[in-house]
């Protein structure tokens, strides 16, 4: 059960932090964009390892992607 929660949280974080990455790119801030790209890649990589090993984790991954993108887009502070 823990891996389902972990996968959800990792994909959730990936999508929330990806919005920060996109904002940094849009504002032409290369150092911040590079930082966020590194964090996003790490979170996404660990999540991918989880659902490659157990395909039922795709459900947790999809839910995390939906929720993470929603939260990332709703966050107003730039």
C-alpha positions as CSV (number, residue, x, y, z in Angstrom):
1,X,0.0,0.0,0.0
2,X,2.9,2.4,0.8
3,X,4.1,2.2,-2.8
4,X,0.7,3.4,-4.1
5,X,0.9,6.4,-1.8
6,X,4.5,7.0,-2.7
7,X,3.7,6.9,-6.5
8,X,0.7,9.2,-6.1
9,X,2.8,11.7,-4.1
10,X,5.7,11.6,-6.5
11,X,3.6,12.2,-9.6
12,X,1.6,14.8,-7.7
13,X,4.9,16.6,-6.8
14,X,6.2,16.2,-10.4
15,X,3.2,18.0,-11.8
16,X,3.1,20.7,-9.2
17,X,6.8,21.4,-9.6
18,X,6.6,21.2,-13.4
19,X,4.4,24.3,-13.2
20,X,7.2,26.1,-11.4
21,X,9.6,24.9,-14.1
22,X,7.4,26.3,-16.8
23,X,7.0,29.6,-15.0
24,X,10.8,29.9,-14.6
25,X,11.2,29.2,-18.3
26,X,8.6,31.8,-19.2
27,X,10.3,34.4,-17.0
28,X,13.7,33.6,-18.6
29,X,15.3,32.4,-15.4
30,X,17.7,29.7,-16.5
31,X,19.1,28.8,-13.1
32,X,15.7,28.3,-11.5
33,X,14.4,26.4,-14.5
34,X,17.5,24.1,-14.3
35,X,16.8,23.5,-10.6
36,X,13.2,22.7,-11.1
37,X,14.0,20.5,-14.1
38,X,16.3,18.4,-11.9
39,X,13.8,18.0,-9.1
40,X,11.0,17.1,-11.6
41,X,13.2,14.5,-13.3
42,X,14.1,12.9,-10.0
43,X,10.5,12.7,-8.8
44,X,9.3,11.4,-12.2
45,X,12.1,8.8,-12.4
46,X,11.3,7.3,-9.0
47,X,7.6,7.2,-9.8
48,X,8.3,5.6,-13.2
49,X,10.4,2.9,-11.5
50,X,7.4,2.1,-9.3
51,X,4.9,1.7,-12.0
52,X,7.2,-0.2,-14.4
53,X,7.7,-2.8,-11.7
54,X,3.9,-3.0,-10.9
55,X,1.5,-1.8,-13.6
56,X,-1.4,-1.4,-11.2
57,X,0.5,1.7,-9.9
58,X,-0.6,3.4,-13.0
59,X,-3.9,4.2,-11.3
60,X,-2.0,6.0,-8.5
61,X,0.2,7.7,-11.1
62,X,-2.8,9.0,-13.1
63,X,-4.6,10.3,-10.0
64,X,-1.4,12.0,-8.9
65,X,-1.0,13.6,-12.3
66,X,-4.5,14.9,-12.3
67,X,-4.4,16.3,-8.8
68,X,-0.9,17.7,-9.1
69,X,-1.6,19.6,-12.3
70,X,-4.9,20.9,-10.8
71,X,-3.1,22.1,-7.7
72,X,-0.1,23.5,-9.7
73,X,-2.4,25.5,-11.9
74,X,-4.6,26.8,-9.1
75,X,-1.6,28.1,-7.1
76,X,-1.6,31.8,-7.8
77,X,1.7,33.1,-6.4
78,X,4.3,33.6,-9.1
